[in-house]
Amino acid sequence: MEKSIKIKFHLTGLETIDGRVDEFAQEVALDIKNRAKDYAPVLTGALRDSIEVIDGENNREKYIGSITIPYAIIQELGTIKMSPQPYLIPALDEVIREL
């Protein structure tokens, strides 16, 4: 079972503006990644440093998150014994508000 959290988004319906959609998707993904790094809780910096953008099946599909840190999802969502320390969702919310 994968123990990481990723944000996936896929842009559709924008084919009329051609290659700019791919560029826009990359810019949005990098913006979310950078803001998530700003929000990430830091003890050693491993979680913050592991946040990355990974291309999906095409240039318009992006995954943002940590695939190497098993406790990433715990930090984001919390547990019964630990309060969440979200970093991906606030970053995504912030970027969406600015679009």
N, CA, C and O of each residue as an XYZ file, in Angstrom:
396
protein
N       0.837     -1.191      0.000
C       0.000      0.000      0.000
C       0.880      1.252      0.000
O       1.793      1.382      0.815
N       0.599      2.143     -0.901
C       1.361      3.373     -0.993
C       0.995      4.288      0.169
O      -0.182      4.464      0.483
N       2.008      4.867      0.804
C       1.774      5.708      1.968
C       2.195      7.144      1.702
O       2.735      7.815      2.582
N       1.952      7.602      0.508
C       2.258      8.988      0.194
C       0.986      9.670     -0.279
O      -0.027      9.023     -0.543
N       1.060     10.973     -0.377
C      -0.090     11.725     -0.856
C       0.355     12.519     -2.069
O       1.431     13.117     -2.078
N      -0.474     12.515     -3.077
C      -0.174     13.234     -4.307
C      -1.414     13.994     -4.734
O      -2.540     13.550     -4.510
N      -1.200     15.118     -5.336
C      -2.289     15.872     -5.949
C      -2.165     15.643     -7.442
O      -1.083     15.786     -8.012
N      -3.261     15.291     -8.067
C      -3.263     15.080     -9.507
C      -4.264     16.043    -10.119
O      -5.380     16.189     -9.621
N      -3.867     16.696    -11.193
C      -4.839     17.488    -11.925
C      -4.616     17.275    -13.409
O      -3.504     16.994    -13.857
N      -5.676     17.411    -14.148
C      -5.654     17.185    -15.580
C      -6.492     18.279    -16.238
O      -7.674     18.432    -15.928
N      -5.885     19.029    -17.135
C      -6.598     20.104    -17.817
C      -7.214     19.568    -19.102
O      -6.544     18.899    -19.890
N      -8.483     19.863    -19.307
C      -9.158     19.442    -20.531
C      -9.940     20.609    -21.113
O     -10.169     21.617    -20.444
N     -10.346     20.459    -22.366
C     -11.189     21.450    -22.997
C     -10.467     22.697    -23.453
O     -11.108     23.681    -23.821
N      -9.153     22.677    -23.437
C      -8.393     23.865    -23.810
C      -7.554     23.644    -25.068
O      -6.583     24.364    -25.302
N      -7.921     22.665    -25.866
C      -7.132     22.288    -27.027
C      -6.944     23.421    -28.032
O      -5.982     23.410    -28.800
N      -7.830     24.376    -28.035
C      -7.749     25.467    -29.019
C      -6.536     26.361    -28.793
O      -6.126     27.075    -29.708
N      -5.967     26.339    -27.623
C      -4.770     27.155    -27.392
C      -3.500     26.315    -27.433
O      -2.434     26.756    -27.003
N      -3.628     25.117    -27.949
C      -2.519     24.260    -28.345
C      -1.477     24.039    -27.246
O      -1.827     23.719    -26.111
N      -0.203     24.210    -27.584
C       0.897     23.879    -26.684
C       0.974     24.735    -25.441
O       1.673     24.382    -24.490
N       0.278     25.841    -25.428
C       0.315     26.695    -24.236
C      -0.328     26.005    -23.043
O      -0.011     26.331    -21.898
N      -1.222     25.062    -23.291
C      -1.872     24.340    -22.194
C      -0.831     23.532    -21.421
O      -0.837     23.515    -20.190
N       0.062     22.863    -22.152
C       1.110     22.080    -21.493
C       2.001     22.975    -20.634
O       2.348     22.631    -19.504
N       2.357     24.115    -21.187
C       3.188     25.076    -20.465
C       2.459     25.596    -19.226
O       3.060     25.724    -18.159
N       1.179     25.892    -19.365
C       0.373     26.377    -18.246
C       0.275     25.315    -17.148
O       0.416     25.626    -15.965
N       0.036     24.070    -17.541
C      -0.061     22.982    -16.565
C       1.231     22.860    -15.768
O       1.200     22.656    -14.554
N       2.370     22.984    -16.451
C       3.660     22.903    -15.769
C       3.853     24.072    -14.816
O       4.335     23.887    -13.699
N       3.484     25.265    -15.241
C       3.611     26.444    -14.378
C       2.753     26.316    -13.127
O       3.205     26.627    -12.026
N       1.506     25.855    -13.296
C       0.609     25.683    -12.148
C       1.169     24.623    -11.202
O       1.169     24.815     -9.986
N       1.645     23.512    -11.751
C       2.198     22.438    -10.923
C       3.412     22.919    -10.133
O       3.541     22.610     -8.948
N       4.297     23.669    -10.775
C       5.478     24.193    -10.076
C       5.092     25.196     -8.991
O       5.719     25.246     -7.933
N       4.066     25.985     -9.257
C       3.586     26.940     -8.258
C       3.048     26.196     -7.032
O       3.357     26.561     -5.898
N       2.251     25.161     -7.259
C       1.725     24.363     -6.143
C       2.876     23.719     -5.381
O       2.894     23.742     -4.150
N       3.828     23.148     -6.097
C       4.980     22.501     -5.451
C       5.741     23.488     -4.568
O       6.052     23.183     -3.417
N       6.039     24.659     -5.102
C       6.808     25.646     -4.334
C       6.065     26.122     -3.101
O       6.667     26.309     -2.044
N       4.767     26.318     -3.227
C       3.987     26.736     -2.061
C       3.869     25.611     -1.042
O       3.900     25.857      0.163
N       3.734     24.377     -1.523
C       3.685     23.229     -0.607
C       4.988     23.135      0.185
O       4.969     22.827      1.377
N       6.098     23.393     -0.459
C       7.387     23.382      0.244
C       7.420     24.468      1.319
O       7.997     24.269      2.388
N       6.803     25.616      1.036
C       6.734     26.685      2.033
C       5.875     26.283      3.227
O       6.183     26.645      4.363
N       4.801     25.537      2.979
C       3.882     25.119      4.045
C       4.322     23.850      4.769
O       3.844     23.583      5.872
N       5.207     23.075      4.189
C       5.577     21.778      4.771
C       6.218     21.955      6.145
O       7.077     22.817      6.331
N       5.796     21.133      7.104
C       6.436     21.186      8.417
C       7.888     20.718      8.284
O       8.184     19.776      7.548
N       8.786     21.389      9.006
C      10.207     21.068      8.861
C      10.809     20.690     10.210
O      10.823     21.484     11.150
N      11.296     19.477     10.278
C      12.129     19.047     11.398
C      13.523     18.771     10.841
O      14.511     19.353     11.287
N      13.582     17.881      9.868
C      14.860     17.590      9.198
C      14.914     18.204      7.809
O      15.996     18.355      7.242
N      13.766     18.560      7.253
C      13.701     19.088      5.900
C      13.484     18.021      4.843
O      13.353     18.336      3.660
N      13.446     16.751      5.260
C      13.305     15.648      4.299
C      11.974     15.712      3.556
O      11.934     15.530      2.339
N      10.895     15.967      4.272
C       9.580     16.051      3.630
C       9.553     17.208      2.642
O       9.183     17.031      1.481
N       9.938     18.375      3.095
C       9.948     19.557      2.231
C      10.790     19.309      0.974
O      10.369     19.636     -0.136
N      11.961     18.739      1.154
C      12.870     18.518      0.031
C      12.389     17.424     -0.919
O      12.854     17.348     -2.057
N      11.468     16.580     -0.469
C      11.010     15.469     -1.306
C       9.813     15.821     -2.192
O       9.440     15.034     -3.063
N       9.218     16.971     -1.986
C       8.044     17.360     -2.773
C       8.478     17.660     -4.202
O       9.383     18.460     -4.435
N       7.821     17.007     -5.151
C       8.208     17.176     -6.543
C       7.000     17.117     -7.472
O       5.903     16.732     -7.067
N       7.221     17.500     -8.706
C       6.221     17.396     -9.768
C       6.626     16.239    -10.663
O       7.769     16.156    -11.112
N       5.681     15.349    -10.917
C       5.926     14.211    -11.794
C       4.895     14.266    -12.912
O       3.702     14.439    -12.663
N       5.363     14.117    -14.138
C       4.453     14.118    -15.279
C       3.623     12.848    -15.290
O       4.110     11.766    -14.963
N       2.369     12.997    -15.670
C       1.470     11.858    -15.818
C       1.580     11.281    -17.217
O       2.644     11.313    -17.836
N       0.473     10.756    -17.704
C       0.459     10.097    -19.007
C       0.672     11.066    -20.162
O       1.101     10.657    -21.241
N       0.380     12.334    -19.951
C       0.635     13.344    -20.982
C       1.108     14.613    -20.286
O       1.144     14.671    -19.057
N       1.463     15.608    -21.050
C       2.026     16.830    -20.471
C       1.026     17.655    -19.670
O       1.413     18.599    -18.981
N      -0.251     17.310    -19.755
C      -1.270     18.070    -19.028
C      -1.628     17.430    -17.701
O      -2.368     18.018    -16.913
N      -1.125     16.258    -17.445
C      -1.416     15.544    -16.205
C      -0.183     15.609    -15.319
O       0.905     15.203    -15.729
N      -0.351     16.115    -14.118
C       0.765     16.316    -13.192
C       0.432     15.713    -11.839
O      -0.711     15.754    -11.385
N       1.440     15.159    -11.213
C       1.339     14.677     -9.833
C       2.271     15.541     -8.998
O       3.418     15.780     -9.376
N       1.773     16.003     -7.869
C       2.571     16.845     -6.990
C       2.549     16.207     -5.612
O       1.476     15.950     -5.066
N       3.702     15.953     -5.052
C       3.756     15.369     -3.725
C       5.073     14.705     -3.451
O       6.061     14.919     -4.154
N       5.073     13.897     -2.419
C       6.264     13.178     -1.999
C       6.036     11.696     -2.202
O       5.104     11.125     -1.634
N       6.871     11.074     -2.999
C       6.729      9.629     -3.193
C       7.787      8.855     -2.412
O       7.771      7.624     -2.406
N       8.693      9.552     -1.762
C       9.781      8.880     -1.048
C       9.648      8.923      0.471
O      10.353      8.202      1.178
N       8.760      9.754      0.968
C       8.615      9.910      2.422
C       7.322      9.227      2.874
O       6.232      9.711      2.568
N       7.431      8.112      3.596
C       6.233      7.356      3.968
C       5.283      8.099      4.912
O       4.098      7.770      4.972
N       5.778      9.084      5.643
C       4.910      9.790      6.589
C       4.274     11.049      5.996
O       3.632     11.815      6.714
N       4.450     11.264      4.699
C       3.915     12.472      4.064
C       2.404     12.582      4.250
O       1.893     13.650      4.588
N       1.701     11.497      4.032
C       0.233     11.523      4.160
C      -0.193     11.752      5.615
O      -1.224     12.373      5.872
N       0.591     11.259      6.547
C       0.285     11.460      7.972
C       0.409     12.944      8.318
O      -0.421     13.488      9.048
N       1.433     13.585      7.799
C       1.590     15.016      8.043
C       0.412     15.801      7.459
O      -0.115     16.718      8.089
N       0.016     15.424      6.253
C      -1.060     16.154      5.565
C      -2.415     15.958      6.247
O      -3.155     16.920      6.455
N      -2.733     14.719      6.592
C      -4.083     14.403      7.075
C      -4.183     14.153      8.575
O      -5.274     14.206      9.142
N      -3.055     13.883      9.220
C      -3.067     13.594     10.653
C      -3.499     12.162     10.934
O      -3.761     11.381     10.019
N      -3.567     11.841     12.205
C      -4.022     10.521     12.658
C      -4.934     10.739     13.850
O      -5.225     11.873     14.230
N      -5.372      9.660     14.423
C      -6.211      9.740     15.626
C      -5.449     10.392     16.777
O      -6.045     11.018     17.654
N      -4.111     10.235     16.762
C      -3.286     10.755     17.852
C      -2.496     12.011     17.488
O      -1.842     12.606     18.345
N      -2.557     12.414     16.213
C      -1.754     13.554     15.779
C      -2.592     14.476     14.888
O      -3.262     14.024     13.959
N      -2.540     15.746     15.183
C      -3.253     16.724     14.361
C      -2.588     16.832     12.992
O      -1.375     16.662     12.873
N      -3.376     17.112     11.969
C      -2.782     17.286     10.643
C      -1.931     18.544     10.572
O      -2.182     19.524     11.273
N      -0.938     18.497      9.726
C      -0.116     19.661      9.396
C      -0.112     19.780      7.871
O       0.895     19.504      7.218
N      -1.250     20.194      7.316
C      -1.398     20.185      5.859
C      -0.433     21.148      5.170
O      -0.129     22.229      5.675
N       0.025     20.728      4.030
C       0.919     21.552      3.222
C       0.518     21.509      1.740
O       0.643     22.518      1.045
N       0.044     20.374      1.252
C      -0.372     20.265     -0.151
C      -1.723     20.930     -0.396
O      -1.873     21.711     -1.335
N      -2.690     20.625      0.437
C      -4.039     21.164      0.233
C      -4.059     22.688      0.361
O      -4.688     23.346     -0.469
N      -3.401     23.279      1.361
C      -3.373     24.748      1.408
C      -2.682     25.359      0.180
O      -3.101     26.404     -0.319
N      -1.627     24.703     -0.298
C      -0.937     25.213     -1.490
C      -1.868     25.162     -2.696
O      -1.954     26.121     -3.463
N      -2.559     24.046     -2.858
C      -3.508     23.909     -3.963
C      -4.618     24.946     -3.861
O      -4.947     25.602     -4.850
N      -5.197     25.099     -2.674
C      -6.264     26.091     -2.468
C      -5.801     27.495     -2.836
O      -6.529     28.249     -3.483
N      -4.601     27.835     -2.424
C      -4.058     29.164     -2.686
C      -3.902     29.413     -4.198
O      -4.276     30.469     -4.707
N      -3.353     28.439     -4.884
C      -3.151     28.584     -6.330
C      -4.491     28.663     -7.059
O      -4.653     29.474     -7.971
N      -5.440     27.835     -6.669
C      -6.749     27.861     -7.311
C      -7.416     29.225     -7.146
O      -8.018     29.742     -8.087
N      -7.310     29.800     -5.960
C      -7.910     31.120     -5.723
C      -7.304     32.196     -6.626
O      -7.970     33.169     -6.980
N      -6.043     32.010     -6.992
C      -5.355     33.018     -7.799
C      -5.506     32.808     -9.303
O      -5.118     33.676    -10.085
N      -6.063     31.675     -9.718
C      -6.215     31.428    -11.159
C      -7.302     32.300    -11.762
O      -7.561     32.221    -12.962
